[in-house]
Amino acid sequence: MSHRKKIAVIGAGPAGLMIARELLANDLDVAIFERRECLGGSWALQSLTEIPDVRQGLSHIYSPAFPSLRANFPKQVMEVWGFPYPKGTPTYPSREQICNYLEDFARHSSLIEKIRFNHQFVGLEQIDSSSGSRKWRALTEPDNGEEFSGVVLCNSRYSTPSLPDIKGLSDFTGKVEHSLTYRVPENYRNQRVAVMGTGPSGEDISREISPQATKVYVCAHKGSREHLVPEEGYYGEGNNITRHKDIAECRGKTLILEDGEKLEDVDVLILCTGYQVEDSVITSLKGAFLSGNKLSVAPLYMNLFHPEFPELSVTGMEILGVPFMLFQYQAKVIVRQLKGEITLPPTKQRQYAARRIELMQTGKISLETRRDIAIAQLRRLARLGDVKPPSAEIFLTAQKSSIHRKKYPNTYRDVPWD
Ligand SMILES: Cc1cc2nc3c(=O)[nH]c(=O)nc-3n(C[C@H](O)[C@H](O)[C@H](O)COP(=O)(O)OP(=O)(O)OC[C@H]3O[C@@H](n4cnc5c(N)ncnc54)[C@H](O)[C@@H]3O)c2cc1C
């Protein structure tokens, strides 16, 4: 019988795959529980026969991917260390290319056989252990009742829509959708569509539906990264997109904006207002309570470890940053912690530090400060993981990509970098 520690990884998206590879490479055994029939997480399509109204709930929708989705980060920061994208992959790969890449990576790293597809993780139970080392039972549907020495939750921060608080939204007589369920532009043929939110999803969706829709109003939600109304011509010439202020109220099929403007006869409102972290699976961690406070899971030591039971961790909860890179640094630290190669501070100190992160995250912090915190956190993870911190070249690439996107908002994925 094997005496290797066995770790449960929840989710076979990029985070789960990268964590699992690191665990296996370090002689820890792994079972990956994935609720869907495929790997790839947010990048794996889930086709929908009908687009639901978000007001009816979207609990059965697991992926925000749409067929034409492409990365908005360059591939250099979406790469698994030591596993490059195939030759000829464009700088901003398509959803399909990313999915194929993740599948190749999973095969190459012998992860496929570790994935229990169609297994929904529903909770965790602490098991009394006479041997002195704590064990946990991962509760899944269907249930295997297996015991684990540690659990890594890689179930993502991109599945529960964050809905804005707009007066009269529940009585709006048009349809209300969320970007989570956006799939193809043909669904908006001859429709007057309002898109709320100007983050990457709002920008991609409004441009894609423009040739099909009668009219596209993009309303700059205050929660979006760029909520200011841009100059004339931002969306290029010869299209039907116009940019407007935030939506203050819905009346019938009319949207009343913050500046008093009225958008009339709106058939569909697509909320591109992002995602939130809610309790769901997290509250079912019996004996190890954590909660979803919209922005993150809390409290988490280093935004990663359960402060009391550090053999439980939650990945990807940094609010800013480059997800693929973050997962790999987190993987290094999780493995070293599970193998006892690093000593974390005592429980009380971890609890205190975790509360501080929680307070800081929920407070009002500028984007620049958040970015600085994210960079400092990567460096700290690198130190603890005993790996090189991200190079200056990587930060420069991320910065160049952001400048490039602002300079060529309509075509940045296909225009070569200056
Ligand atoms: C529209 C959009 C565009 C994006 N563009 C980029 C980009 O260009 N570059 C970039 O780096 N990032 C981008 N992101 C962020 C992207 O989500 C991350 O790149 C990455 O997919 C996050 O990986 P993850 O494994 O944490 O989560 P996911 O990819 O969401 O995977 C989570 C997995 O966990 C599974 N799961 C969830 N709950 C359970 C459960 N209870 N039991 C079992 N399994 C469960 C899910 O089915 C899923 O397979 C984008 C996100 C969105 C929404």
The ligand as a MOL file (V3000), in Angstrom:
LIG
                    3D

  0  0  0     0  0            999 V3000
M  V30 BEGIN CTAB
M  V30 COUNTS 53 58 0 0 0
M  V30 BEGIN ATOM
M  V30 1 C -14.3030 35.9740 -20.5600 0
M  V30 2 C -13.0140 35.7030 -19.8610 0
M  V30 3 C -11.8040 35.9690 -20.5230 0
M  V30 4 C -10.5980 35.6940 -19.8960 0
M  V30 5 N -9.4310 35.9780 -20.5700 0
M  V30 6 C -8.2470 35.6710 -19.9880 0
M  V30 7 C -7.0190 35.8660 -20.7110 0
M  V30 8 O -6.9890 36.3340 -21.8230 0
M  V30 9 N -5.8670 35.4780 -20.0950 0
M  V30 10 C -5.8530 34.9340 -18.8380 0
M  V30 11 O -4.7850 34.5810 -18.3560 0
M  V30 12 N -7.0000 34.7970 -18.1370 0
M  V30 13 C -8.1800 35.1250 -18.6810 0
M  V30 14 N -9.3490 34.9260 -17.9830 0
M  V30 15 C -9.2870 34.3810 -16.6400 0
M  V30 16 C -9.4190 32.8410 -16.7370 0
M  V30 17 O -10.5460 32.4260 -16.1050 0
M  V30 18 C -8.1770 32.1840 -16.2590 0
M  V30 19 O -7.2390 32.2640 -17.3250 0
M  V30 20 C -8.2930 30.7130 -15.9180 0
M  V30 21 O -9.2100 30.0200 -16.7280 0
M  V30 22 C -8.6850 30.5230 -14.4750 0
M  V30 23 O -8.3750 29.1960 -14.1970 0
M  V30 24 P -9.0460 28.4030 -13.0110 0
M  V30 25 O -8.5760 27.0020 -13.1540 0
M  V30 26 O -8.8200 29.1200 -11.7520 0
M  V30 27 O -10.6160 28.5080 -13.2650 0
M  V30 28 P -11.4960 27.8840 -14.4130 0
M  V30 29 O -10.8130 27.9700 -15.7090 0
M  V30 30 O -12.8230 28.5330 -14.3040 0
M  V30 31 O -11.6440 26.3570 -13.9890 0
M  V30 32 C -12.3180 25.9780 -12.8150 0
M  V30 33 C -12.7270 24.5280 -12.9580 0
M  V30 34 O -13.2930 24.0720 -11.7220 0
M  V30 35 C -14.4580 23.3130 -11.9920 0
M  V30 36 N -15.3260 23.3670 -10.8440 0
M  V30 37 C -15.9180 24.4560 -10.2880 0
M  V30 38 N -16.6390 24.1190 -9.2090 0
M  V30 39 C -16.5010 22.7710 -9.0700 0
M  V30 40 C -17.0160 21.8220 -8.1280 0
M  V30 41 N -17.8000 22.2010 -7.1310 0
M  V30 42 N -16.6840 20.5210 -8.2810 0
M  V30 43 C -15.8750 20.1130 -9.3100 0
M  V30 44 N -15.3670 20.9750 -10.2340 0
M  V30 45 C -15.6650 22.2890 -10.1010 0
M  V30 46 C -15.0580 24.0160 -13.2130 0
M  V30 47 O -15.9570 23.1880 -13.9240 0
M  V30 48 C -13.7980 24.3390 -14.0130 0
M  V30 49 O -13.4430 23.2790 -14.8830 0
M  V30 50 C -10.5720 35.1830 -18.5830 0
M  V30 51 C -11.7780 34.9600 -17.9090 0
M  V30 52 C -12.9770 35.2180 -18.5400 0
M  V30 53 C -14.2440 34.9730 -17.7760 0
M  V30 END ATOM
M  V30 BEGIN BOND
M  V30 1 1 1 2
M  V30 2 1 2 3
M  V30 3 2 2 52
M  V30 4 2 3 4
M  V30 5 1 4 5
M  V30 6 1 4 50
M  V30 7 2 5 6
M  V30 8 1 6 7
M  V30 9 1 6 13
M  V30 10 2 7 8
M  V30 11 1 7 9
M  V30 12 1 9 10
M  V30 13 2 10 11
M  V30 14 1 10 12
M  V30 15 2 12 13
M  V30 16 1 13 14
M  V30 17 1 14 15
M  V30 18 1 14 50
M  V30 19 1 15 16
M  V30 20 1 16 17
M  V30 21 1 16 18
M  V30 22 1 18 19
M  V30 23 1 18 20
M  V30 24 1 20 21
M  V30 25 1 20 22
M  V30 26 1 22 23
M  V30 27 1 23 24
M  V30 28 2 24 25
M  V30 29 1 24 26
M  V30 30 1 24 27
M  V30 31 1 27 28
M  V30 32 2 28 29
M  V30 33 1 28 30
M  V30 34 1 28 31
M  V30 35 1 31 32
M  V30 36 1 32 33
M  V30 37 1 33 34
M  V30 38 1 33 48
M  V30 39 1 34 35
M  V30 40 1 35 36
M  V30 41 1 35 46
M  V30 42 1 36 37
M  V30 43 1 36 45
M  V30 44 2 37 38
M  V30 45 1 38 39
M  V30 46 1 39 40
M  V30 47 2 39 45
M  V30 48 1 40 41
M  V30 49 2 40 42
M  V30 50 1 42 43
M  V30 51 2 43 44
M  V30 52 1 44 45
M  V30 53 1 46 47
M  V30 54 1 46 48
M  V30 55 1 48 49
M  V30 56 2 50 51
M  V30 57 1 51 52
M  V30 58 1 52 53
M  V30 END BOND
M  V30 END CTAB
M  END
